[in-house]
Amino acid sequence: MLSGLMKRLTSGASNTIAHDDFVAALKAKSHVLVDVREAGEFSSGHIPGAVNVPLSRFDPSRIPAGKPVILYCATGARSGMAVRALQQAGREDAVHYRPGVMGWRLQGGKLV
């Protein structure tokens, strides 16, 4: 299952990840999860396992290498910009969870 997920993530066909694939990646702890919202938004609640790298100070070199990357924000706009910046910096293993925190919560996801 994860090999199929990785193939889809690295195929270049899309820079987004579907909800079910996102949940599978979280359970497998196979990706670096990056919340690009501002620090105050992050501290008010974030998806478990995420690290905060706000878009306002986003630097692709600050994103750990060695694992594929999933970015998210509140609604997908900021994470879309961040994933494009990572891809332009040569990170072909980056995608974003377009529904963001709002979509995560609508699907029953919890924040910490």
MIFI-933021 format. One line per field, with one value per residue: residue in three letters; x, y, z of N, C-alpha, C, O, CB in turn; residue number from 1. Coordinates in steps of 0.1 Angstrom, whole numbers. Glycine has a CB too. Layout:
// MIFI-933021
kollo	Ala,...;
n_X	X,...;
n_Y	Y,...;
n_Z	Z,...;
ca_X	X,...;
ca_Y	Y,...;
ca_Z	Z,...;
c_X	X,...;
c_Y	Y,...;
c_Z	Z,...;
o_X	X,...;
o_Y	Y,...;
o_Z	Z,...;
cb_X	X,...;
cb_Y	Y,...;
cb_Z	Z,...;
vexgu	NUM,...;
END
This chain:
// MIFI-933021
kollo	Met,Leu,Ser,Gly,Leu,Met,Lys,Arg,Leu,Thr,Ser,Gly,Ala,Ser,Asn,Thr,Ile,Ala,His,Asp,Asp,Phe,Val,Ala,Ala,Leu,Lys,Ala,Lys,Ser,His,Val,Leu,Val,Asp,Val,Arg,Glu,Ala,Gly,Glu,Phe,Ser,Ser,Gly,His,Ile,Pro,Gly,Ala,Val,Asn,Val,Pro,Leu,Ser,Arg,Phe,Asp,Pro,Ser,Arg,Ile,Pro,Ala,Gly,Lys,Pro,Val,Ile,Leu,Tyr,Cys,Ala,Thr,Gly,Ala,Arg,Ser,Gly,Met,Ala,Val,Arg,Ala,Leu,Gln,Gln,Ala,Gly,Arg,Glu,Asp,Ala,Val,His,Tyr,Arg,Pro,Gly,Val,Met,Gly,Trp,Arg,Leu,Gln,Gly,Gly,Lys,Leu,Val;
n_X	8,19,39,26,14,37,46,25,28,53,52,48,25,6,3,-10,-25,-47,-74,-76,-52,-36,-43,-33,-6,-1,-6,14,36,53,61,73,54,42,30,20,8,6,24,6,-18,-10,-4,-30,-41,-33,-26,-19,16,27,51,58,63,60,44,51,77,89,113,127,150,149,133,132,153,152,128,96,75,46,26,4,-23,-47,-68,-57,-46,-21,-5,-4,12,36,43,48,71,89,91,102,126,137,127,111,95,74,41,8,-18,-46,-73,-67,-67,-93,-107,-97,-109,-136,-137,-136,-112,-89,-74,-44;
n_Y	-12,13,16,20,44,61,60,74,98,107,108,131,139,152,176,173,154,128,124,98,87,105,100,73,78,93,74,55,70,79,102,136,159,190,220,249,272,302,307,312,301,275,268,269,246,217,192,160,152,171,196,230,254,284,299,326,327,308,286,265,250,245,223,191,166,133,120,118,147,162,190,213,236,260,259,251,270,284,261,252,271,268,241,243,260,243,223,238,242,218,196,168,152,163,171,185,186,194,200,209,220,226,208,184,184,183,157,143,143,148,175,186;
n_Z	0,9,-10,-34,-27,-24,-51,-64,-51,-59,-87,-100,-112,-96,-71,-48,-20,-14,10,22,16,29,56,58,54,77,97,92,97,78,65,67,84,78,91,77,87,107,138,160,151,148,175,185,178,160,135,147,152,135,125,128,104,94,66,62,69,54,44,22,28,54,58,68,52,38,42,26,21,36,34,50,57,67,48,24,6,14,19,-7,-20,-5,-12,-39,-37,-24,-44,-65,-53,-57,-44,-50,-37,-23,-12,-8,16,6,16,42,76,81,64,75,100,93,84,107,120,146,165,181;
ca_X	0,27,47,17,12,49,46,16,33,65,50,48,11,-2,11,-19,-26,-61,-76,-73,-37,-30,-45,-24,8,0,-5,26,47,62,63,74,42,46,19,26,1,14,26,-6,-27,-5,-6,-44,-45,-27,-27,-8,28,31,60,54,72,50,47,57,91,92,126,128,162,145,124,141,154,152,114,87,69,32,23,-10,-26,-61,-77,-50,-39,-7,3,-1,24,47,47,54,84,97,93,111,139,142,121,101,88,65,27,1,-31,-54,-84,-62,-72,-108,-111,-94,-119,-148,-136,-136,-98,-86,-63,-38;
ca_Y	0,25,17,27,58,68,61,85,111,111,107,145,141,160,181,171,141,126,122,84,85,113,92,62,83,97,62,49,79,78,115,148,166,204,230,262,283,310,301,313,292,262,265,268,233,212,178,153,149,182,206,243,262,293,303,339,326,295,284,251,244,242,211,179,156,119,115,127,158,166,203,217,249,260,256,247,281,286,249,251,280,261,229,248,265,231,216,246,240,204,185,162,143,171,173,192,182,206,203,216,217,226,195,173,184,179,143,138,144,156,184,186;
ca_Z	0,9,-22,-43,-23,-28,-65,-67,-46,-66,-101,-106,-117,-88,-59,-36,-15,-11,24,26,15,40,68,57,57,91,105,89,101,66,60,75,83,81,91,73,93,116,151,168,146,151,189,189,174,148,132,155,145,126,129,123,96,89,52,62,71,48,37,18,34,68,58,69,41,42,42,18,29,34,40,51,63,71,37,12,-2,18,17,-21,-23,1,-19,-51,-33,-22,-57,-72,-47,-61,-36,-58,-27,-15,-16,2,19,2,25,53,90,80,58,84,111,87,82,120,125,159,166,195;
c_X	9,36,39,15,25,50,37,22,45,64,50,34,3,7,1,-20,-41,-62,-72,-58,-30,-31,-35,-10,10,2,8,38,58,66,66,62,45,33,25,18,10,14,14,-16,-23,-7,-20,-49,-39,-29,-16,4,34,42,55,65,63,54,54,72,96,105,127,139,159,137,134,141,153,138,106,80,55,31,8,-11,-40,-70,-70,-42,-24,1,5,11,36,52,53,69,93,100,103,125,145,136,109,92,78,51,20,-13,-40,-66,-80,-69,-88,-113,-109,-104,-132,-149,-135,-122,-97,-74,-57,-32;
c_Y	13,27,24,41,66,70,73,98,116,111,121,148,151,165,180,156,139,122,108,82,93,106,80,67,87,84,55,57,79,91,125,156,181,213,243,274,291,303,301,303,278,258,264,254,229,197,171,149,160,190,219,251,272,298,317,339,313,295,269,243,240,229,199,170,142,112,124,137,160,180,205,230,249,255,252,257,282,273,247,259,273,249,233,253,253,224,225,245,226,193,180,153,151,172,181,186,194,209,211,212,217,213,183,172,179,163,136,137,152,165,183,199;
c_Z	0,-3,-33,-40,-27,-43,-70,-63,-54,-81,-108,-112,-109,-76,-46,-32,-11,4,29,26,26,53,69,60,71,100,104,94,90,60,70,73,87,80,88,78,103,130,160,164,149,166,193,185,161,147,140,146,136,133,122,116,88,75,52,64,64,41,34,25,48,69,58,56,47,42,33,27,25,41,41,58,67,60,24,4,2,16,2,-25,-17,-7,-32,-48,-31,-35,-65,-66,-49,-53,-43,-49,-19,-21,-5,4,17,11,38,66,89,75,68,95,105,85,96,126,137,158,180,197;
o_X	6,38,44,14,24,54,41,21,47,73,52,32,-6,16,4,-16,-47,-52,-65,-53,-20,-22,-29,-2,20,10,13,50,69,75,63,59,49,26,34,20,21,5,11,-24,-31,-12,-23,-60,-40,-32,-5,2,45,42,49,75,58,66,62,79,106,108,128,138,167,135,142,130,154,138,109,79,51,34,1,-1,-45,-79,-77,-34,-16,12,16,19,47,64,63,78,105,112,111,135,155,140,98,82,74,50,26,-19,-42,-69,-88,-76,-94,-123,-117,-109,-140,-159,-133,-120,-104,-65,-64,-26;
o_Y	22,38,32,50,77,80,81,108,128,114,121,159,157,158,186,147,148,118,107,75,89,105,78,60,85,84,50,52,80,91,123,159,183,213,248,286,286,295,291,297,269,247,258,250,236,190,175,144,158,192,219,254,269,300,320,348,307,304,261,231,232,224,198,168,140,100,136,135,160,181,200,235,238,246,249,254,282,274,241,255,273,247,226,251,254,220,219,247,222,181,185,148,146,174,183,181,202,221,218,202,209,207,174,161,172,157,124,131,162,162,180,202;
o_Z	-8,-7,-41,-49,-32,-48,-78,-70,-55,-89,-120,-117,-114,-72,-36,-39,-4,10,38,35,31,61,79,67,77,109,114,95,93,51,82,61,98,70,95,74,106,133,167,172,154,169,204,188,151,156,139,135,131,145,112,122,77,72,43,61,68,32,44,27,54,80,49,51,59,42,32,39,14,53,33,64,71,62,14,-4,-7,12,-2,-34,-24,-9,-37,-56,-36,-37,-72,-73,-44,-55,-43,-54,-8,-33,5,-6,26,13,44,67,96,80,69,98,112,86,96,137,138,150,190,208;
cb_X	-9,36,53,3,10,61,42,2,37,77,37,58,4,-15,16,-33,-17,-67,-90,-81,-32,-38,-59,-25,10,-12,-16,28,53,56,51,88,31,56,12,27,-12,8,38,-11,-29,10,1,-52,-60,-12,-27,-14,26,19,75,48,81,49,34,50,95,80,138,129,174,137,115,138,167,158,108,77,77,22,30,-18,-23,-65,-85,-59,-47,-7,-4,-14,22,45,34,46,83,90,80,106,138,157,116,107,97,71,20,0,-32,-59,-92,-63,-68,-113,-104,-80,-120,-150,-124,-141,-89,-85,-67,-26;
cb_Y	0,25,4,20,59,60,48,83,110,102,100,146,128,153,195,176,138,114,125,74,90,126,87,55,95,105,52,46,76,69,120,156,160,209,229,263,278,325,307,327,293,261,277,279,231,216,174,141,137,190,203,252,254,305,304,347,326,292,289,249,253,253,211,171,159,117,114,119,171,156,214,206,261,274,268,240,294,290,237,255,294,258,220,259,274,221,214,261,243,204,190,154,135,185,159,207,176,204,191,230,228,238,193,176,198,185,139,124,148,146,199,175;
cb_Z	12,21,-27,-43,-8,-23,-72,-61,-32,-62,-104,-117,-119,-83,-60,-40,-3,-19,28,17,1,41,69,44,47,96,101,74,114,56,51,72,91,71,106,58,101,117,158,168,130,148,197,182,174,147,117,161,137,122,125,135,86,98,44,73,86,38,47,3,33,75,45,81,33,55,56,10,27,39,31,59,54,75,34,3,1,33,23,-29,-16,15,-22,-58,-21,-13,-64,-72,-32,-59,-22,-69,-19,-13,-18,-1,34,-12,29,51,100,71,45,91,117,74,74,120,114,171,163,195;
vexgu	1,2,3,4,5,6,7,8,9,10,11,12,13,14,15,16,17,18,19,20,21,22,23,24,25,26,27,28,29,30,31,32,33,34,35,36,37,38,39,40,41,42,43,44,45,46,47,48,49,50,51,52,53,54,55,56,57,58,59,60,61,62,63,64,65,66,67,68,69,70,71,72,73,74,75,76,77,78,79,80,81,82,83,84,85,86,87,88,89,90,91,92,93,94,95,96,97,98,99,100,101,102,103,104,105,106,107,108,109,110,111,112;
END
